[in-house]
Each structure stands twice: as structure tokens, then as C-alpha cells.
Amino acid sequence: MLDSMTPELPQSIRYLARSGSAQPGAVNKKKHRRSRDRQMRERRTACIMMIFGIVLGSLELYIVLSYL
């Protein structure tokens, strides 16, 4: 059995050594959830960038048309 108090072990391995069993399902759920959160952030960022582009384009169009 691994000694969970060894300072060379990373924190995740210490946790597994203390708990006694690895639960791969829990790790996959966290990884899946992270990818879902990341997709939401990317989608939100894409929407914000599109809205910013539309506002900037309309402002540019307004400035150009106001000089005519």
C-alpha cells in the first residue's frame, strides 16, 4: 500500500492512496462537466464578440453616413 504522507506524491495520488479505491466514473463526470462548462463559456464569448462586431459595424456605418 502507498504511504499517503510521502511528500513526493502529488495531491491527487495522496487522495487516492487515502481513499483506497479509484472511482473512474467520478473523474469522467468531472471531465465531461468541465468540457460542457467550457463549451458554454466559448458560446457566450462567441455571442458577445458577434454583438460587439454588429455594434461596432453599425457605429462605423452611422459615422460614414453622417458625413455624406
mmJSON file of the N, C-alpha and C atoms, coordinates in Angstrom:
{"data_MODEL":{"atom_site":{
"group_PDB":["ATOM","ATOM","ATOM","ATOM","ATOM","ATOM","ATOM","ATOM","ATOM","ATOM","ATOM","ATOM","ATOM","ATOM","ATOM","ATOM","ATOM","ATOM","ATOM","ATOM","ATOM","ATOM","ATOM","ATOM","ATOM","ATOM","ATOM","ATOM","ATOM","ATOM","ATOM","ATOM","ATOM","ATOM","ATOM","ATOM","ATOM","ATOM","ATOM","ATOM","ATOM","ATOM","ATOM","ATOM","ATOM","ATOM","ATOM","ATOM","ATOM","ATOM","ATOM","ATOM","ATOM","ATOM","ATOM","ATOM","ATOM","ATOM","ATOM","ATOM","ATOM","ATOM","ATOM","ATOM","ATOM","ATOM","ATOM","ATOM","ATOM","ATOM","ATOM","ATOM","ATOM","ATOM","ATOM","ATOM","ATOM","ATOM","ATOM","ATOM","ATOM","ATOM","ATOM","ATOM","ATOM","ATOM","ATOM","ATOM","ATOM","ATOM","ATOM","ATOM","ATOM","ATOM","ATOM","ATOM","ATOM","ATOM","ATOM","ATOM","ATOM","ATOM","ATOM","ATOM","ATOM","ATOM","ATOM","ATOM","ATOM","ATOM","ATOM","ATOM","ATOM","ATOM","ATOM","ATOM","ATOM","ATOM","ATOM","ATOM","ATOM","ATOM","ATOM","ATOM","ATOM","ATOM","ATOM","ATOM","ATOM","ATOM","ATOM","ATOM","ATOM","ATOM","ATOM","ATOM","ATOM","ATOM","ATOM","ATOM","ATOM","ATOM","ATOM","ATOM","ATOM","ATOM","ATOM","ATOM","ATOM","ATOM","ATOM","ATOM","ATOM","ATOM","ATOM","ATOM","ATOM","ATOM","ATOM","ATOM","ATOM","ATOM","ATOM","ATOM","ATOM","ATOM","ATOM","ATOM","ATOM","ATOM","ATOM","ATOM","ATOM","ATOM","ATOM","ATOM","ATOM","ATOM","ATOM","ATOM","ATOM","ATOM","ATOM","ATOM","ATOM","ATOM","ATOM","ATOM","ATOM","ATOM","ATOM","ATOM","ATOM","ATOM","ATOM","ATOM","ATOM","ATOM","ATOM","ATOM","ATOM","ATOM","ATOM","ATOM"],
"id":[1,2,3,4,5,6,7,8,9,10,11,12,13,14,15,16,17,18,19,20,21,22,23,24,25,26,27,28,29,30,31,32,33,34,35,36,37,38,39,40,41,42,43,44,45,46,47,48,49,50,51,52,53,54,55,56,57,58,59,60,61,62,63,64,65,66,67,68,69,70,71,72,73,74,75,76,77,78,79,80,81,82,83,84,85,86,87,88,89,90,91,92,93,94,95,96,97,98,99,100,101,102,103,104,105,106,107,108,109,110,111,112,113,114,115,116,117,118,119,120,121,122,123,124,125,126,127,128,129,130,131,132,133,134,135,136,137,138,139,140,141,142,143,144,145,146,147,148,149,150,151,152,153,154,155,156,157,158,159,160,161,162,163,164,165,166,167,168,169,170,171,172,173,174,175,176,177,178,179,180,181,182,183,184,185,186,187,188,189,190,191,192,193,194,195,196,197,198,199,200,201,202,203,204],
"type_symbol":["N","C","C","N","C","C","N","C","C","N","C","C","N","C","C","N","C","C","N","C","C","N","C","C","N","C","C","N","C","C","N","C","C","N","C","C","N","C","C","N","C","C","N","C","C","N","C","C","N","C","C","N","C","C","N","C","C","N","C","C","N","C","C","N","C","C","N","C","C","N","C","C","N","C","C","N","C","C","N","C","C","N","C","C","N","C","C","N","C","C","N","C","C","N","C","C","N","C","C","N","C","C","N","C","C","N","C","C","N","C","C","N","C","C","N","C","C","N","C","C","N","C","C","N","C","C","N","C","C","N","C","C","N","C","C","N","C","C","N","C","C","N","C","C","N","C","C","N","C","C","N","C","C","N","C","C","N","C","C","N","C","C","N","C","C","N","C","C","N","C","C","N","C","C","N","C","C","N","C","C","N","C","C","N","C","C","N","C","C","N","C","C","N","C","C","N","C","C","N","C","C","N","C","C"],
"label_atom_id":["N","CA","C","N","CA","C","N","CA","C","N","CA","C","N","CA","C","N","CA","C","N","CA","C","N","CA","C","N","CA","C","N","CA","C","N","CA","C","N","CA","C","N","CA","C","N","CA","C","N","CA","C","N","CA","C","N","CA","C","N","CA","C","N","CA","C","N","CA","C","N","CA","C","N","CA","C","N","CA","C","N","CA","C","N","CA","C","N","CA","C","N","CA","C","N","CA","C","N","CA","C","N","CA","C","N","CA","C","N","CA","C","N","CA","C","N","CA","C","N","CA","C","N","CA","C","N","CA","C","N","CA","C","N","CA","C","N","CA","C","N","CA","C","N","CA","C","N","CA","C","N","CA","C","N","CA","C","N","CA","C","N","CA","C","N","CA","C","N","CA","C","N","CA","C","N","CA","C","N","CA","C","N","CA","C","N","CA","C","N","CA","C","N","CA","C","N","CA","C","N","CA","C","N","CA","C","N","CA","C","N","CA","C","N","CA","C","N","CA","C","N","CA","C","N","CA","C","N","CA","C","N","CA","C","N","CA","C"],
"label_alt_id":[null,null,null,null,null,null,null,null,null,null,null,null,null,null,null,null,null,null,null,null,null,null,null,null,null,null,null,null,null,null,null,null,null,null,null,null,null,null,null,null,null,null,null,null,null,null,null,null,null,null,null,null,null,null,null,null,null,null,null,null,null,null,null,null,null,null,null,null,null,null,null,null,null,null,null,null,null,null,null,null,null,null,null,null,null,null,null,null,null,null,null,null,null,null,null,null,null,null,null,null,null,null,null,null,null,null,null,null,null,null,null,null,null,null,null,null,null,null,null,null,null,null,null,null,null,null,null,null,null,null,null,null,null,null,null,null,null,null,null,null,null,null,null,null,null,null,null,null,null,null,null,null,null,null,null,null,null,null,null,null,null,null,null,null,null,null,null,null,null,null,null,null,null,null,null,null,null,null,null,null,null,null,null,null,null,null,null,null,null,null,null,null,null,null,null,null,null,null,null,null,null,null,null,null],
"label_comp_id":["MET","MET","MET","LEU","LEU","LEU","ASP","ASP","ASP","SER","SER","SER","MET","MET","MET","THR","THR","THR","PRO","PRO","PRO","GLU","GLU","GLU","LEU","LEU","LEU","PRO","PRO","PRO","GLN","GLN","GLN","SER","SER","SER","ILE","ILE","ILE","ARG","ARG","ARG","TYR","TYR","TYR","LEU","LEU","LEU","ALA","ALA","ALA","ARG","ARG","ARG","SER","SER","SER","GLY","GLY","GLY","SER","SER","SER","ALA","ALA","ALA","GLN","GLN","GLN","PRO","PRO","PRO","GLY","GLY","GLY","ALA","ALA","ALA","VAL","VAL","VAL","ASN","ASN","ASN","LYS","LYS","LYS","LYS","LYS","LYS","LYS","LYS","LYS","HIS","HIS","HIS","ARG","ARG","ARG","ARG","ARG","ARG","SER","SER","SER","ARG","ARG","ARG","ASP","ASP","ASP","ARG","ARG","ARG","GLN","GLN","GLN","MET","MET","MET","ARG","ARG","ARG","GLU","GLU","GLU","ARG","ARG","ARG","ARG","ARG","ARG","THR","THR","THR","ALA","ALA","ALA","CYS","CYS","CYS","ILE","ILE","ILE","MET","MET","MET","MET","MET","MET","ILE","ILE","ILE","PHE","PHE","PHE","GLY","GLY","GLY","ILE","ILE","ILE","VAL","VAL","VAL","LEU","LEU","LEU","GLY","GLY","GLY","SER","SER","SER","LEU","LEU","LEU","GLU","GLU","GLU","LEU","LEU","LEU","TYR","TYR","TYR","ILE","ILE","ILE","VAL","VAL","VAL","LEU","LEU","LEU","SER","SER","SER","TYR","TYR","TYR","LEU","LEU","LEU"],
"label_asym_id":["A","A","A","A","A","A","A","A","A","A","A","A","A","A","A","A","A","A","A","A","A","A","A","A","A","A","A","A","A","A","A","A","A","A","A","A","A","A","A","A","A","A","A","A","A","A","A","A","A","A","A","A","A","A","A","A","A","A","A","A","A","A","A","A","A","A","A","A","A","A","A","A","A","A","A","A","A","A","A","A","A","A","A","A","A","A","A","A","A","A","A","A","A","A","A","A","A","A","A","A","A","A","A","A","A","A","A","A","A","A","A","A","A","A","A","A","A","A","A","A","A","A","A","A","A","A","A","A","A","A","A","A","A","A","A","A","A","A","A","A","A","A","A","A","A","A","A","A","A","A","A","A","A","A","A","A","A","A","A","A","A","A","A","A","A","A","A","A","A","A","A","A","A","A","A","A","A","A","A","A","A","A","A","A","A","A","A","A","A","A","A","A","A","A","A","A","A","A","A","A","A","A","A","A"],
"label_entity_id":["1","1","1","1","1","1","1","1","1","1","1","1","1","1","1","1","1","1","1","1","1","1","1","1","1","1","1","1","1","1","1","1","1","1","1","1","1","1","1","1","1","1","1","1","1","1","1","1","1","1","1","1","1","1","1","1","1","1","1","1","1","1","1","1","1","1","1","1","1","1","1","1","1","1","1","1","1","1","1","1","1","1","1","1","1","1","1","1","1","1","1","1","1","1","1","1","1","1","1","1","1","1","1","1","1","1","1","1","1","1","1","1","1","1","1","1","1","1","1","1","1","1","1","1","1","1","1","1","1","1","1","1","1","1","1","1","1","1","1","1","1","1","1","1","1","1","1","1","1","1","1","1","1","1","1","1","1","1","1","1","1","1","1","1","1","1","1","1","1","1","1","1","1","1","1","1","1","1","1","1","1","1","1","1","1","1","1","1","1","1","1","1","1","1","1","1","1","1","1","1","1","1","1","1"],
"label_seq_id":[1,1,1,2,2,2,3,3,3,4,4,4,5,5,5,6,6,6,7,7,7,8,8,8,9,9,9,10,10,10,11,11,11,12,12,12,13,13,13,14,14,14,15,15,15,16,16,16,17,17,17,18,18,18,19,19,19,20,20,20,21,21,21,22,22,22,23,23,23,24,24,24,25,25,25,26,26,26,27,27,27,28,28,28,29,29,29,30,30,30,31,31,31,32,32,32,33,33,33,34,34,34,35,35,35,36,36,36,37,37,37,38,38,38,39,39,39,40,40,40,41,41,41,42,42,42,43,43,43,44,44,44,45,45,45,46,46,46,47,47,47,48,48,48,49,49,49,50,50,50,51,51,51,52,52,52,53,53,53,54,54,54,55,55,55,56,56,56,57,57,57,58,58,58,59,59,59,60,60,60,61,61,61,62,62,62,63,63,63,64,64,64,65,65,65,66,66,66,67,67,67,68,68,68],
"pdbx_PDB_ins_code":[null,null,null,null,null,null,null,null,null,null,null,null,null,null,null,null,null,null,null,null,null,null,null,null,null,null,null,null,null,null,null,null,null,null,null,null,null,null,null,null,null,null,null,null,null,null,null,null,null,null,null,null,null,null,null,null,null,null,null,null,null,null,null,null,null,null,null,null,null,null,null,null,null,null,null,null,null,null,null,null,null,null,null,null,null,null,null,null,null,null,null,null,null,null,null,null,null,null,null,null,null,null,null,null,null,null,null,null,null,null,null,null,null,null,null,null,null,null,null,null,null,null,null,null,null,null,null,null,null,null,null,null,null,null,null,null,null,null,null,null,null,null,null,null,null,null,null,null,null,null,null,null,null,null,null,null,null,null,null,null,null,null,null,null,null,null,null,null,null,null,null,null,null,null,null,null,null,null,null,null,null,null,null,null,null,null,null,null,null,null,null,null,null,null,null,null,null,null,null,null,null,null,null,null],
"Cartn_x":[0.839,0.0,0.878,0.429,1.181,1.119,2.201,2.224,1.663,0.539,-0.121,0.537,1.474,2.123,3.468,3.842,5.095,5.017,5.987,5.892,6.083,6.647,6.889,5.623,4.588,3.376,2.551,2.021,1.102,-0.183,-0.918,-2.121,-3.158,-3.33,-4.343,-3.999,-2.711,-2.315,-2.47,-2.198,-2.412,-3.875,-4.75,-6.181,-6.575,-6.068,-6.39,-5.802,-4.61,-3.991,-4.768,-5.303,-6.075,-7.442,-8.108,-9.458,-9.444,-8.375,-8.248,-8.754,-9.599,-10.082,-10.319,-9.971,-10.203,-11.576,-12.294,-13.614,-13.522,-13.284,-13.099,-14.345,-15.525,-16.748,-16.819,-16.372,-16.411,-15.453,-14.311,-13.338,-13.899,-14.54,-15.105,-16.232,-17.047,-18.129,-17.574,-16.535,-15.943,-15.363,-14.69,-14.093,-15.18,-16.268,-17.373,-18.018,-18.168,-18.777,-17.896,-16.582,-15.674,-15.783,-15.892,-15.993,-17.31,-18.383,-19.665,-19.586,-18.935,-18.762,-17.911,-16.888,-16.022,-16.784,-17.638,-18.433,-19.365,-19.95,-20.834,-20.065,-18.856,-18.039,-17.675,-17.299,-16.933,-18.136,-19.298,-20.51,-20.85,-20.753,-21.033,-20.051,-18.776,-17.766,-18.033,-18.407,-18.706,-19.895,-20.921,-22.093,-21.723,-20.931,-20.516,-19.678,-18.789,-17.958,-18.795,-19.814,-20.681,-21.485,-22.004,-22.763,-21.862,-20.636,-19.691,-19.383,-19.221,-18.954,-20.112,-21.33,-22.511,-22.616,-22.387,-22.447,-21.355,-20.153,-19.05,-19.31,-19.841,-20.166,-21.25,-22.274,-23.349,-22.849,-21.947,-21.368,-20.543,-19.771,-18.96,-19.858,-20.922,-21.863,-22.528,-22.882,-23.503,-22.534,-21.267,-20.284,-20.082,-19.957,-19.754,-20.96,-22.166,-23.364,-23.615,-23.151,-23.374,-22.494,-21.372,-20.516,-21.004,-21.949,-22.448,-23.483],
"Cartn_y":[-1.185,0.0,1.241,2.279,3.523,4.267,4.907,5.747,7.106,7.488,8.717,9.972,9.839,11.012,11.329,10.616,10.874,12.223,13.118,14.463,14.491,13.423,13.433,13.153,12.616,12.277,13.527,13.651,14.744,14.599,15.675,15.702,14.683,14.507,13.576,12.131,11.786,10.425,10.219,11.25,11.139,10.862,11.543,11.339,9.901,9.395,8.026,7.02,7.289,6.377,6.362,7.501,7.568,6.916,7.15,6.62,5.12,4.596,3.157,2.652,3.391,2.928,4.124,3.939,4.992,4.784,5.851,5.78,6.472,5.714,6.351,7.059,6.643,7.305,8.734,8.98,10.331,11.248,10.726,11.526,11.868,10.906,11.155,12.173,12.119,13.09,14.495,14.645,15.959,16.447,15.565,15.954,16.329,15.56,15.86,17.185,17.412,18.657,19.849,19.678,20.765,21.097,20.073,20.35,21.047,20.691,21.354,22.813,23.068,24.442,25.24,24.596,25.281,25.614,24.696,24.968,26.149,26.214,27.337,28.652,28.637,29.857,30.268,29.286,29.602,30.13,29.543,30.005,31.428,31.68,33.013,34.037,33.658,34.555,34.831,33.808,33.996,34.935,34.784,35.674,37.11,37.286,38.636,39.27,38.488,39.028,39.391,38.588,38.9,40.167,40.297,41.503,42.729,42.594,43.708,44.083,43.1,43.378,44.089,43.681,44.329,45.775,45.998,47.362,48.222,47.681,48.439,48.738,47.765,47.981,49.02,48.971,49.961,51.352,51.452,52.745,53.296,52.431,52.859,53.305,52.555,52.926,54.258,54.485,55.751,56.92,56.717,57.804,58.103,57.058,57.265,57.956,57.52,58.104,59.529,59.84,61.195,62.216,61.778,62.695,62.919,62.104,62.271,63.329],
"Cartn_z":[0.0,0.0,0.0,-0.655,-0.722,0.599,0.932,2.12,1.716,2.258,1.832,2.394,3.269,3.854,3.202,2.149,1.457,0.765,0.982,0.393,-1.118,-1.721,-3.158,-3.972,-3.339,-4.076,-4.365,-5.578,-5.863,-5.04,-4.925,-4.09,-4.56,-5.866,-6.366,-5.992,-6.046,-5.687,-4.19,-3.392,-1.94,-1.638,-2.345,-2.121,-2.455,-3.594,-3.985,-3.002,-2.498,-1.544,-0.241,0.173,1.414,1.261,0.127,-0.047,-0.299,-0.88,-1.07,-2.399,-3.077,-4.376,-5.275,-6.51,-7.502,-8.116,-8.297,-8.929,-10.282,-11.349,-12.65,-13.152,-12.712,-13.153,-12.682,-11.463,-10.917,-11.674,-12.058,-12.799,-14.171,-14.825,-16.15,-16.089,-15.032,-14.901,-14.752,-13.939,-13.773,-15.085,-15.811,-17.083,-18.082,-18.092,-19.002,-18.623,-17.33,-16.879,-17.235,-17.092,-17.447,-18.922,-19.774,-21.201,-21.519,-20.803,-21.012,-20.569,-19.415,-18.941,-19.92,-20.45,-21.403,-22.683,-23.132,-24.329,-24.092,-22.89,-22.578,-22.585,-22.005,-21.999,-23.411,-24.249,-25.633,-26.405,-26.181,-26.866,-26.426,-25.123,-24.594,-25.166,-25.222,-25.771,-27.243,-27.998,-29.417,-29.6,-28.789,-28.893,-28.559,-27.517,-27.132,-28.235,-28.835,-29.913,-31.134,-31.445,-32.587,-32.312,-31.1,-30.752,-30.811,-30.293,-30.351,-31.797,-32.67,-34.084,-34.748,-34.419,-35.007,-34.531,-33.231,-32.694,-33.317,-33.416,-33.995,-35.47,-36.205,-37.618,-37.8,-36.955,-37.069,-36.695,-35.726,-35.369,-36.526,-37.137,-38.289,-39.442,-39.68,-40.739,-40.424,-39.179,-38.767,-38.985,-38.622,-38.808,-40.28,-41.103,-42.539,-43.164,-42.818,-43.4,-42.9,-41.713,-41.191,-41.92,-42.497,-43.25,-44.681,-45.143,-46.529,-46.66],
"occupancy":[1.0,1.0,1.0,1.0,1.0,1.0,1.0,1.0,1.0,1.0,1.0,1.0,1.0,1.0,1.0,1.0,1.0,1.0,1.0,1.0,1.0,1.0,1.0,1.0,1.0,1.0,1.0,1.0,1.0,1.0,1.0,1.0,1.0,1.0,1.0,1.0,1.0,1.0,1.0,1.0,1.0,1.0,1.0,1.0,1.0,1.0,1.0,1.0,1.0,1.0,1.0,1.0,1.0,1.0,1.0,1.0,1.0,1.0,1.0,1.0,1.0,1.0,1.0,1.0,1.0,1.0,1.0,1.0,1.0,1.0,1.0,1.0,1.0,1.0,1.0,1.0,1.0,1.0,1.0,1.0,1.0,1.0,1.0,1.0,1.0,1.0,1.0,1.0,1.0,1.0,1.0,1.0,1.0,1.0,1.0,1.0,1.0,1.0,1.0,1.0,1.0,1.0,1.0,1.0,1.0,1.0,1.0,1.0,1.0,1.0,1.0,1.0,1.0,1.0,1.0,1.0,1.0,1.0,1.0,1.0,1.0,1.0,1.0,1.0,1.0,1.0,1.0,1.0,1.0,1.0,1.0,1.0,1.0,1.0,1.0,1.0,1.0,1.0,1.0,1.0,1.0,1.0,1.0,1.0,1.0,1.0,1.0,1.0,1.0,1.0,1.0,1.0,1.0,1.0,1.0,1.0,1.0,1.0,1.0,1.0,1.0,1.0,1.0,1.0,1.0,1.0,1.0,1.0,1.0,1.0,1.0,1.0,1.0,1.0,1.0,1.0,1.0,1.0,1.0,1.0,1.0,1.0,1.0,1.0,1.0,1.0,1.0,1.0,1.0,1.0,1.0,1.0,1.0,1.0,1.0,1.0,1.0,1.0,1.0,1.0,1.0,1.0,1.0,1.0],
"B_iso_or_equiv":[0.0,0.0,0.0,0.0,0.0,0.0,0.0,0.0,0.0,0.0,0.0,0.0,0.0,0.0,0.0,0.0,0.0,0.0,0.0,0.0,0.0,0.0,0.0,0.0,0.0,0.0,0.0,0.0,0.0,0.0,0.0,0.0,0.0,0.0,0.0,0.0,0.0,0.0,0.0,0.0,0.0,0.0,0.0,0.0,0.0,0.0,0.0,0.0,0.0,0.0,0.0,0.0,0.0,0.0,0.0,0.0,0.0,0.0,0.0,0.0,0.0,0.0,0.0,0.0,0.0,0.0,0.0,0.0,0.0,0.0,0.0,0.0,0.0,0.0,0.0,0.0,0.0,0.0,0.0,0.0,0.0,0.0,0.0,0.0,0.0,0.0,0.0,0.0,0.0,0.0,0.0,0.0,0.0,0.0,0.0,0.0,0.0,0.0,0.0,0.0,0.0,0.0,0.0,0.0,0.0,0.0,0.0,0.0,0.0,0.0,0.0,0.0,0.0,0.0,0.0,0.0,0.0,0.0,0.0,0.0,0.0,0.0,0.0,0.0,0.0,0.0,0.0,0.0,0.0,0.0,0.0,0.0,0.0,0.0,0.0,0.0,0.0,0.0,0.0,0.0,0.0,0.0,0.0,0.0,0.0,0.0,0.0,0.0,0.0,0.0,0.0,0.0,0.0,0.0,0.0,0.0,0.0,0.0,0.0,0.0,0.0,0.0,0.0,0.0,0.0,0.0,0.0,0.0,0.0,0.0,0.0,0.0,0.0,0.0,0.0,0.0,0.0,0.0,0.0,0.0,0.0,0.0,0.0,0.0,0.0,0.0,0.0,0.0,0.0,0.0,0.0,0.0,0.0,0.0,0.0,0.0,0.0,0.0,0.0,0.0,0.0,0.0,0.0,0.0],
"pdbx_formal_charge":[null,null,null,null,null,null,null,null,null,null,null,null,null,null,null,null,null,null,null,null,null,null,null,null,null,null,null,null,null,null,null,null,null,null,null,null,null,null,null,null,null,null,null,null,null,null,null,null,null,null,null,null,null,null,null,null,null,null,null,null,null,null,null,null,null,null,null,null,null,null,null,null,null,null,null,null,null,null,null,null,null,null,null,null,null,null,null,null,null,null,null,null,null,null,null,null,null,null,null,null,null,null,null,null,null,null,null,null,null,null,null,null,null,null,null,null,null,null,null,null,null,null,null,null,null,null,null,null,null,null,null,null,null,null,null,null,null,null,null,null,null,null,null,null,null,null,null,null,null,null,null,null,null,null,null,null,null,null,null,null,null,null,null,null,null,null,null,null,null,null,null,null,null,null,null,null,null,null,null,null,null,null,null,null,null,null,null,null,null,null,null,null,null,null,null,null,null,null,null,null,null,null,null,null],
"auth_seq_id":[1,1,1,2,2,2,3,3,3,4,4,4,5,5,5,6,6,6,7,7,7,8,8,8,9,9,9,10,10,10,11,11,11,12,12,12,13,13,13,14,14,14,15,15,15,16,16,16,17,17,17,18,18,18,19,19,19,20,20,20,21,21,21,22,22,22,23,23,23,24,24,24,25,25,25,26,26,26,27,27,27,28,28,28,29,29,29,30,30,30,31,31,31,32,32,32,33,33,33,34,34,34,35,35,35,36,36,36,37,37,37,38,38,38,39,39,39,40,40,40,41,41,41,42,42,42,43,43,43,44,44,44,45,45,45,46,46,46,47,47,47,48,48,48,49,49,49,50,50,50,51,51,51,52,52,52,53,53,53,54,54,54,55,55,55,56,56,56,57,57,57,58,58,58,59,59,59,60,60,60,61,61,61,62,62,62,63,63,63,64,64,64,65,65,65,66,66,66,67,67,67,68,68,68],
"auth_comp_id":["MET","MET","MET","LEU","LEU","LEU","ASP","ASP","ASP","SER","SER","SER","MET","MET","MET","THR","THR","THR","PRO","PRO","PRO","GLU","GLU","GLU","LEU","LEU","LEU","PRO","PRO","PRO","GLN","GLN","GLN","SER","SER","SER","ILE","ILE","ILE","ARG","ARG","ARG","TYR","TYR","TYR","LEU","LEU","LEU","ALA","ALA","ALA","ARG","ARG","ARG","SER","SER","SER","GLY","GLY","GLY","SER","SER","SER","ALA","ALA","ALA","GLN","GLN","GLN","PRO","PRO","PRO","GLY","GLY","GLY","ALA","ALA","ALA","VAL","VAL","VAL","ASN","ASN","ASN","LYS","LYS","LYS","LYS","LYS","LYS","LYS","LYS","LYS","HIS","HIS","HIS","ARG","ARG","ARG","ARG","ARG","ARG","SER","SER","SER","ARG","ARG","ARG","ASP","ASP","ASP","ARG","ARG","ARG","GLN","GLN","GLN","MET","MET","MET","ARG","ARG","ARG","GLU","GLU","GLU","ARG","ARG","ARG","ARG","ARG","ARG","THR","THR","THR","ALA","ALA","ALA","CYS","CYS","CYS","ILE","ILE","ILE","MET","MET","MET","MET","MET","MET","ILE","ILE","ILE","PHE","PHE","PHE","GLY","GLY","GLY","ILE","ILE","ILE","VAL","VAL","VAL","LEU","LEU","LEU","GLY","GLY","GLY","SER","SER","SER","LEU","LEU","LEU","GLU","GLU","GLU","LEU","LEU","LEU","TYR","TYR","TYR","ILE","ILE","ILE","VAL","VAL","VAL","LEU","LEU","LEU","SER","SER","SER","TYR","TYR","TYR","LEU","LEU","LEU"],
"auth_asym_id":["A","A","A","A","A","A","A","A","A","A","A","A","A","A","A","A","A","A","A","A","A","A","A","A","A","A","A","A","A","A","A","A","A","A","A","A","A","A","A","A","A","A","A","A","A","A","A","A","A","A","A","A","A","A","A","A","A","A","A","A","A","A","A","A","A","A","A","A","A","A","A","A","A","A","A","A","A","A","A","A","A","A","A","A","A","A","A","A","A","A","A","A","A","A","A","A","A","A","A","A","A","A","A","A","A","A","A","A","A","A","A","A","A","A","A","A","A","A","A","A","A","A","A","A","A","A","A","A","A","A","A","A","A","A","A","A","A","A","A","A","A","A","A","A","A","A","A","A","A","A","A","A","A","A","A","A","A","A","A","A","A","A","A","A","A","A","A","A","A","A","A","A","A","A","A","A","A","A","A","A","A","A","A","A","A","A","A","A","A","A","A","A","A","A","A","A","A","A","A","A","A","A","A","A"],
"auth_atom_id":["N","CA","C","N","CA","C","N","CA","C","N","CA","C","N","CA","C","N","CA","C","N","CA","C","N","CA","C","N","CA","C","N","CA","C","N","CA","C","N","CA","C","N","CA","C","N","CA","C","N","CA","C","N","CA","C","N","CA","C","N","CA","C","N","CA","C","N","CA","C","N","CA","C","N","CA","C","N","CA","C","N","CA","C","N","CA","C","N","CA","C","N","CA","C","N","CA","C","N","CA","C","N","CA","C","N","CA","C","N","CA","C","N","CA","C","N","CA","C","N","CA","C","N","CA","C","N","CA","C","N","CA","C","N","CA","C","N","CA","C","N","CA","C","N","CA","C","N","CA","C","N","CA","C","N","CA","C","N","CA","C","N","CA","C","N","CA","C","N","CA","C","N","CA","C","N","CA","C","N","CA","C","N","CA","C","N","CA","C","N","CA","C","N","CA","C","N","CA","C","N","CA","C","N","CA","C","N","CA","C","N","CA","C","N","CA","C","N","CA","C","N","CA","C","N","CA","C","N","CA","C","N","CA","C","N","CA","C"],
"pdbx_PDB_model_num":[1,1,1,1,1,1,1,1,1,1,1,1,1,1,1,1,1,1,1,1,1,1,1,1,1,1,1,1,1,1,1,1,1,1,1,1,1,1,1,1,1,1,1,1,1,1,1,1,1,1,1,1,1,1,1,1,1,1,1,1,1,1,1,1,1,1,1,1,1,1,1,1,1,1,1,1,1,1,1,1,1,1,1,1,1,1,1,1,1,1,1,1,1,1,1,1,1,1,1,1,1,1,1,1,1,1,1,1,1,1,1,1,1,1,1,1,1,1,1,1,1,1,1,1,1,1,1,1,1,1,1,1,1,1,1,1,1,1,1,1,1,1,1,1,1,1,1,1,1,1,1,1,1,1,1,1,1,1,1,1,1,1,1,1,1,1,1,1,1,1,1,1,1,1,1,1,1,1,1,1,1,1,1,1,1,1,1,1,1,1,1,1,1,1,1,1,1,1,1,1,1,1,1,1]
}}}
